[in-house]
């Protein structure tokens, strides 16, 4: 099975009664096994990154198979990913003395102390076994080695990076946000992981500076690249898809992609939430002008009662004129969302990858965010003046700036179109370098039963 497009292939799930250490015999002798760390289906940006890795490396590494791991390597919603065609790597656990030895080693190498790592014996045991099974790790966590997320998950993957280095298995951090490392455990763990990695790409200039300072290196020795989802194809814009939502594709359309994380960080609850009030005011500004508005959720959970982006879209819809505002509804795929965003004339986005989906198609954007990844992303396209921090956004001021961006959208689109070829060229160079790194490491290891 070769899932090189990430959209098909073996759709079997691992039965709940089967140990996660069982082996799929038909995948055991793959020419090359690449484990994708991070990503998932609940967040459509994570889906876009997973599919981009599979398509780009699949083209460059014929014969490679792509897998995910369990929660021990920070995989969320694994069953859904397996059902979508990306199988879960299956491994054999080491003997108890070997597992204990690795546990002690991790406790000595990384901050946290013996008590911290003893509670993570399951993580260490799984990681120790998975390093023996794969030829490369490709990390697309995106927003993990940052102070806002704390040190726990970052330390988990730092331990895996160190084990991979010891076995000569490349651990590659594709472009992500880093820093500023004010938390000691996060700082120490990230430094260890960065030094042990085979390749590490920062996603923006500020993250690059944070990593350079962390490692005591000049900027020239720290790699920077745009987000890989700029190469995600998705579905092409479709006028028929817009018509199915009762939108007229021949009239202007504004897309809005809210983010439940921004809602949680902002003050107020429900319709009184400061962030929702600002979005509502902006929507009313445009509907008063006769502009159509499309609400685009990017993170959707199946669990009943969970507040997600779809919840925010429903709340916004209740507060505006339903004649000119449409909600995608349901559970749109990453492919569908990229198509819908491509049919808009401008996007107001709080989801990072909704902004990437827009910019990658030449659609100008205004961002409302909660981390430095937002202004750094738009700076690449000369749109840094159209970024709002969730904490400083106000109803009238935000509506005014979004209105100004709308009036200038043709000029802003020209800026995006001018920068886009360079962005995609740099990303193709990244995947070329990643493929060569994986090939060279596989040849150097020359394990029995593996192609050199």
C-alpha positions as CSV (number, residue, x, y, z in Angstrom):
1,X,0.0,0.0,0.0
2,X,1.4,3.4,-1.0
3,X,-0.7,6.3,0.4
4,X,1.2,8.9,-1.5
5,X,-1.7,11.3,-1.8
6,X,-3.0,10.7,1.7
7,X,-6.5,10.3,0.5
8,X,-6.9,6.6,0.0
9,X,-5.2,3.3,0.5
10,X,-5.6,0.8,3.4
11,X,-8.6,2.1,5.5
12,X,-8.4,-0.6,8.3
13,X,-8.5,0.6,11.8
14,X,-6.7,-1.1,14.6
15,X,-9.4,-3.0,16.6
16,X,-9.6,-1.8,20.2
17,X,-8.9,-5.4,21.5
18,X,-5.6,-5.6,19.7
19,X,-2.4,-4.4,21.4
20,X,-0.8,-1.3,20.0
21,X,2.4,-3.3,19.8
22,X,0.9,-5.8,17.2
23,X,2.4,-5.8,13.7
24,X,0.7,-5.3,10.4
25,X,2.6,-7.9,8.4
26,X,1.9,-6.3,5.0
27,X,3.6,-3.0,6.1
28,X,6.5,-4.6,8.0
29,X,8.7,-4.8,5.0
30,X,8.0,-1.4,3.4
31,X,10.9,0.0,1.4
32,X,10.9,3.0,3.7
33,X,8.7,3.9,6.7
34,X,8.2,7.6,7.5
35,X,6.3,8.5,10.7
36,X,4.4,11.8,10.7
37,X,4.3,13.4,14.1
38,X,1.4,15.8,14.7
39,X,-1.4,16.7,12.4
40,X,-4.8,15.1,12.4
41,X,-8.3,15.4,11.0
42,X,-10.2,17.4,13.7
43,X,-8.2,20.5,12.7
44,X,-8.3,21.0,9.0
45,X,-4.9,22.8,9.0
46,X,-3.3,19.7,10.5
47,X,-5.0,17.7,7.7
48,X,-3.6,20.0,5.1
49,X,-0.1,19.6,6.5
50,X,-0.3,15.8,6.6
51,X,-1.5,15.6,3.1
52,X,1.3,17.9,1.9
53,X,4.0,15.8,3.5
54,X,2.6,12.7,1.9
55,X,2.3,14.2,-1.6
56,X,5.6,16.1,-1.6
57,X,7.8,13.4,-0.1
58,X,5.8,10.7,-1.9
59,X,6.9,12.2,-5.2
60,X,10.5,12.4,-4.1
61,X,10.8,9.1,-2.3
62,X,9.1,6.4,-4.4
63,X,8.4,3.3,-2.4
64,X,8.0,5.2,0.9
65,X,5.0,4.4,3.2
66,X,3.6,7.0,5.6
67,X,2.4,6.2,9.1
68,X,1.2,7.9,12.2
69,X,1.9,6.8,15.8
70,X,-0.2,6.6,19.0
71,X,-0.7,9.2,21.7
72,X,2.7,8.3,23.0
73,X,4.1,10.4,20.2
74,X,1.3,13.0,20.4
75,X,-1.1,11.7,17.8
76,X,-4.6,13.0,18.4
77,X,-7.7,11.3,16.8
78,X,-5.6,8.4,15.4
79,X,-8.6,6.2,14.5
80,X,-10.0,8.8,12.2
81,X,-6.6,9.3,10.5
82,X,-6.3,5.5,10.0
83,X,-9.8,5.4,8.6
84,X,-8.7,8.2,6.1
85,X,-6.0,6.0,4.7
86,X,-2.8,6.7,6.8
87,X,-2.1,3.5,8.9
88,X,-0.7,3.5,12.4
89,X,2.8,2.2,12.8
90,X,2.9,-1.0,14.9
91,X,5.9,-2.0,17.0
92,X,7.2,-4.6,19.4
93,X,7.9,-3.5,23.0
94,X,11.4,-4.0,24.4
95,X,12.2,-6.1,27.4
96,X,11.6,-4.5,30.8
97,X,15.3,-4.1,31.7
98,X,15.9,-2.3,28.4
99,X,12.9,-0.1,28.9
100,X,14.0,0.9,32.4
101,X,17.4,1.7,31.1
102,X,15.9,4.1,28.6
103,X,13.7,5.7,31.2
104,X,16.7,6.5,33.4
105,X,18.5,7.9,30.4
106,X,15.6,10.2,29.5
107,X,15.4,11.4,33.1
108,X,19.1,12.3,33.0
109,X,19.0,13.9,29.6
110,X,16.0,16.1,30.0
111,X,14.5,18.3,32.7
112,X,11.7,17.0,34.9
113,X,13.4,14.6,37.2
114,X,12.9,10.9,37.8
115,X,9.4,11.3,39.2
116,X,8.3,13.2,36.1
117,X,9.6,10.5,33.7
118,X,8.5,7.6,35.7
119,X,4.9,8.7,35.0
120,X,5.7,8.6,31.3
121,X,7.0,5.0,31.2
122,X,4.4,4.2,28.5
123,X,5.6,7.1,26.3
124,X,9.2,6.1,26.6
125,X,8.5,2.4,26.0
126,X,6.6,3.1,22.9
127,X,9.1,5.6,21.6
128,X,12.0,3.2,22.2
129,X,10.3,0.6,20.1
130,X,9.1,2.9,17.3
131,X,12.6,4.2,16.7
132,X,13.5,0.6,15.7
133,X,10.7,0.4,13.1
134,X,10.9,3.6,11.1
135,X,13.4,5.3,8.7
136,X,12.5,8.9,9.5
137,X,10.3,11.1,11.7
138,X,8.7,14.2,10.1
139,X,7.3,16.6,12.8
140,X,4.5,18.9,11.7
141,X,3.3,19.9,15.2
142,X,3.4,23.5,14.1
143,X,2.7,25.2,17.4
144,X,4.1,23.1,20.2
145,X,7.6,24.4,21.2
146,X,6.0,27.7,22.5
147,X,5.4,29.1,25.9
148,X,1.7,29.2,25.4
149,X,1.5,25.4,25.2
150,X,3.8,24.7,28.2
151,X,6.6,22.1,28.4
152,X,4.8,18.7,28.7
153,X,4.2,17.7,25.0
154,X,7.4,19.3,23.9
155,X,9.5,17.2,26.4
156,X,7.7,14.1,25.2
157,X,8.9,14.8,21.6
158,X,12.3,15.9,22.8
159,X,12.9,12.5,24.3
160,X,11.9,10.9,21.0
161,X,14.3,13.2,19.1
162,X,17.2,12.1,21.3
163,X,16.4,8.4,20.8
164,X,16.2,8.9,17.1
165,X,19.6,10.6,17.0
166,X,21.2,7.8,19.0
167,X,19.9,5.3,16.4
168,X,20.9,7.3,13.4
169,X,17.2,7.9,12.4
170,X,16.6,11.4,11.1
171,X,14.1,13.5,13.1
172,X,13.0,16.5,11.0
173,X,11.1,19.5,12.3
174,X,9.3,21.0,9.3
175,X,8.5,24.7,9.6
176,X,6.9,25.6,12.9
177,X,6.6,28.4,15.4
178,X,9.1,28.5,18.3
179,X,9.7,30.5,21.5
180,X,10.1,32.7,23.3
181,X,11.3,30.1,25.8
182,X,10.7,31.9,29.1
183,X,9.8,28.5,30.7
184,X,12.9,26.7,31.9
185,X,11.8,23.2,31.1
186,X,10.6,24.2,27.7
187,X,13.8,26.0,27.0
188,X,16.0,23.1,28.1
189,X,13.9,20.5,26.3
190,X,13.7,22.5,23.0
191,X,17.5,23.1,23.1
192,X,18.1,19.3,23.4
193,X,15.6,18.5,20.7
194,X,17.0,21.1,18.3
195,X,20.6,19.9,18.7
196,X,19.5,16.3,18.2
197,X,17.4,16.9,15.1
198,X,18.6,16.2,11.6
199,X,16.8,19.3,10.2
200,X,14.9,22.0,11.9
201,X,13.0,24.8,10.1
202,X,11.5,27.8,11.8
203,X,8.3,29.2,10.3
204,X,9.0,33.0,10.7
205,X,11.7,35.5,11.4
206,X,10.9,35.9,15.1
207,X,10.9,32.1,15.7
208,X,14.3,32.0,13.9
209,X,15.7,34.6,16.2
210,X,14.4,32.7,19.3
211,X,16.0,29.5,18.1
212,X,19.3,31.2,17.2
213,X,19.5,32.8,20.7
214,X,18.6,29.5,22.3
215,X,21.4,27.6,20.5
216,X,23.9,30.5,20.6
217,X,24.1,30.4,16.8
218,X,24.1,33.2,14.2
219,X,20.9,33.6,12.2
220,X,22.6,32.3,9.1
221,X,22.8,28.8,10.7
222,X,19.1,28.6,11.6
223,X,16.8,27.6,8.7
224,X,13.6,29.5,8.0
225,X,10.8,28.5,5.6
226,X,7.1,29.3,5.1
227,X,4.4,26.9,6.3
228,X,4.3,23.7,4.2
229,X,0.5,24.1,3.6
230,X,1.3,26.7,1.0
231,X,1.9,23.6,-1.2
232,X,-1.4,21.9,-0.3
233,X,-3.5,21.6,-3.4
234,X,-7.0,20.9,-1.9
235,X,-9.9,21.3,-4.3
236,X,-10.0,24.1,-6.8
237,X,-12.4,27.0,-6.3
238,X,-15.9,26.1,-7.6
239,X,-18.7,28.5,-8.4
240,X,-21.1,25.6,-8.2
241,X,-20.0,24.9,-4.6
242,X,-20.7,28.6,-3.8
243,X,-24.2,28.3,-5.4
244,X,-24.9,25.2,-3.3
245,X,-24.6,27.5,-0.3
246,X,-27.0,30.0,-1.9
247,X,-24.1,32.4,-2.6
248,X,-23.7,34.3,-5.9
249,X,-20.2,33.7,-7.1
250,X,-20.4,36.7,-9.4
251,X,-20.9,39.1,-6.4
252,X,-18.3,39.9,-3.8
253,X,-17.9,37.4,-0.9
254,X,-16.1,37.9,2.4
255,X,-14.9,34.8,4.2
256,X,-14.6,34.7,8.0
257,X,-12.8,31.9,9.8
258,X,-13.2,32.1,13.6
259,X,-11.0,30.4,16.2
260,X,-12.4,28.9,19.5
261,X,-8.9,29.4,21.1
262,X,-9.2,33.2,20.5
263,X,-12.7,33.1,21.9
264,X,-11.4,31.3,25.0
265,X,-8.6,33.9,25.5
266,X,-10.9,36.9,25.0
267,X,-13.1,38.4,27.8
268,X,-16.8,37.7,28.1
269,X,-19.0,34.7,27.4
270,X,-21.4,33.9,24.6
271,X,-22.6,36.8,22.5
272,X,-20.9,39.2,25.0
273,X,-17.5,37.9,24.2
274,X,-15.2,40.7,23.1
275,X,-13.9,38.7,20.1
276,X,-17.3,37.7,18.9
277,X,-18.6,41.2,19.3
278,X,-15.8,42.5,17.0
279,X,-16.5,39.8,14.4
280,X,-20.3,40.5,14.6
281,X,-19.7,44.3,14.1
282,X,-17.5,43.6,11.1
283,X,-20.1,41.2,9.5
284,X,-22.9,43.8,10.0
285,X,-20.6,46.5,8.4
286,X,-20.4,44.3,5.3
287,X,-23.9,43.1,5.1
288,X,-25.1,46.8,5.3
289,X,-23.0,47.3,2.1
290,X,-24.7,44.3,0.5
291,X,-21.6,42.1,0.7
292,X,-22.1,38.3,1.1
293,X,-20.4,36.7,4.1
294,X,-19.4,33.1,4.4
295,X,-18.5,31.6,7.8
296,X,-15.8,28.9,7.6
297,X,-15.0,26.7,10.6
298,X,-11.6,25.0,10.6
299,X,-11.5,22.9,13.8
300,X,-14.4,20.6,14.5
301,X,-14.8,17.9,17.2
302,X,-17.3,15.1,17.1
303,X,-17.7,15.0,20.8
304,X,-21.2,16.3,21.9
305,X,-21.1,19.5,24.0
306,X,-17.7,20.5,22.8
307,X,-17.3,24.2,21.9
308,X,-15.4,24.4,18.6
309,X,-15.2,26.7,15.5
310,X,-18.6,25.4,14.3
311,X,-20.1,26.6,17.6
312,X,-18.7,30.1,17.0
313,X,-20.1,30.2,13.5
314,X,-23.6,29.3,14.8
315,X,-23.4,32.0,17.4
316,X,-22.3,34.6,14.8
317,X,-25.2,33.5,12.5
318,X,-27.7,34.2,15.3
319,X,-26.5,37.8,15.7
320,X,-26.6,38.9,12.0
321,X,-28.8,39.1,9.0
322,X,-29.2,35.5,7.7
323,X,-30.1,36.7,4.2
324,X,-26.5,37.7,3.4
325,X,-24.6,35.4,5.8
326,X,-24.0,31.8,5.1
327,X,-22.5,29.1,7.4
328,X,-20.7,26.2,5.7
329,X,-22.2,23.9,8.4
330,X,-21.6,20.2,8.8
331,X,-18.0,18.9,8.8
332,X,-16.3,20.2,5.7
333,X,-13.1,18.6,4.7
334,X,-9.8,20.4,4.3
335,X,-10.2,20.1,0.5
336,X,-13.6,21.7,0.6
337,X,-12.5,24.5,2.8
338,X,-9.6,25.4,0.6
339,X,-12.0,25.5,-2.4
340,X,-14.5,27.7,-0.5
341,X,-11.8,30.1,0.7
342,X,-10.6,30.3,-2.9
343,X,-14.0,31.5,-3.9
344,X,-13.9,34.5,-1.5
345,X,-12.6,38.0,-2.4
346,X,-11.0,38.4,1.0
347,X,-10.7,36.5,4.3
348,X,-10.9,37.6,7.9
349,X,-9.2,34.7,9.7
350,X,-8.2,33.7,13.2
351,X,-7.2,30.1,12.1
352,X,-3.6,30.2,11.0
353,X,-4.2,27.7,8.2
354,X,-7.3,29.4,7.0
355,X,-5.0,32.4,6.3
356,X,-2.5,30.1,4.6
357,X,-5.3,28.6,2.5
358,X,-6.3,32.1,1.4
359,X,-2.8,33.5,0.7
360,X,-1.8,30.4,-1.2
361,X,-4.5,31.2,-3.6
362,X,-3.8,34.9,-4.0
363,X,-6.6,35.9,-1.6
364,X,-5.8,38.9,0.7
365,X,-6.4,38.4,4.4
366,X,-6.9,40.2,7.7
367,X,-5.9,38.3,10.8
368,X,-7.1,38.3,14.4
369,X,-4.6,36.1,16.4
370,X,-3.2,35.3,19.8
371,X,0.5,34.5,19.0
372,X,3.4,35.9,17.0
373,X,2.8,33.4,14.2
374,X,0.0,35.7,12.8
375,X,1.9,38.9,12.2
376,X,4.9,36.9,11.0
377,X,2.8,35.1,8.4
378,X,1.2,38.2,7.0
379,X,4.5,40.1,7.0
380,X,5.7,37.7,4.3
381,X,3.2,39.3,2.0
382,X,3.4,42.9,3.1
383,X,0.1,42.6,5.0
384,X,1.5,43.1,8.6
385,X,-0.6,46.2,9.1
386,X,-3.7,44.0,8.9
387,X,-3.1,41.9,12.0
388,X,-5.0,42.3,15.2
389,X,-4.1,40.9,18.6
390,X,-7.3,39.4,20.2
391,X,-6.7,41.4,23.4
392,X,-6.6,44.8,21.7
393,X,-9.4,44.4,19.1
394,X,-12.4,46.6,19.5
395,X,-15.7,46.6,17.7
396,X,-15.6,49.9,15.8
397,X,-11.9,50.0,15.1
398,X,-11.8,46.5,13.8
399,X,-14.7,47.0,11.5
400,X,-13.0,50.2,10.2
401,X,-9.7,48.5,9.4
402,X,-11.4,45.4,7.8
403,X,-13.4,47.9,5.7
404,X,-10.2,49.7,4.6
405,X,-8.6,46.4,3.7
406,X,-11.7,45.5,1.6
407,X,-11.5,48.8,-0.2
408,X,-7.9,48.1,-1.0
409,X,-8.3,44.4,-1.7
410,X,-7.1,44.6,-5.4
411,X,-3.8,46.2,-4.3
412,X,-3.5,43.7,-1.4
413,X,-4.1,40.8,-3.8
414,X,-1.3,42.2,-6.0
415,X,1.1,42.0,-3.1
416,X,0.1,38.4,-2.3
417,X,0.5,37.4,-6.0
418,X,3.9,39.0,-6.2
419,X,5.2,37.1,-3.1
420,X,3.6,33.7,-3.7
421,X,6.0,32.2,-6.3
422,X,9.0,32.8,-4.1
423,X,7.2,31.2,-1.1
424,X,6.4,28.1,-3.1
425,X,10.0,27.9,-4.6
426,X,11.5,28.0,-1.1
427,X,9.2,25.2,0.0
428,X,10.1,23.0,-2.9
429,X,13.7,23.4,-1.9
430,X,12.8,22.4,1.7
431,X,11.3,19.1,0.5
432,X,14.2,18.4,-1.7
433,X,16.5,18.8,1.3
434,X,14.3,16.7,3.5
435,X,14.2,13.9,0.9
436,X,18.0,13.8,0.5
437,X,18.5,13.8,4.3
438,X,16.2,10.8,4.7
439,X,17.8,8.9,1.8
440,X,21.3,9.5,3.0
441,X,20.4,8.4,6.6
442,X,18.8,5.2,5.3
443,X,21.8,4.4,3.3
444,X,24.2,5.1,6.2
445,X,22.3,2.9,8.6
446,X,22.3,-0.2,6.4
447,X,20.2,-2.2,8.8
448,X,19.6,-5.9,8.0
449,X,16.4,-6.3,5.9
450,X,16.5,-2.7,4.9
451,X,17.4,-1.3,1.5
452,X,20.8,0.6,1.7
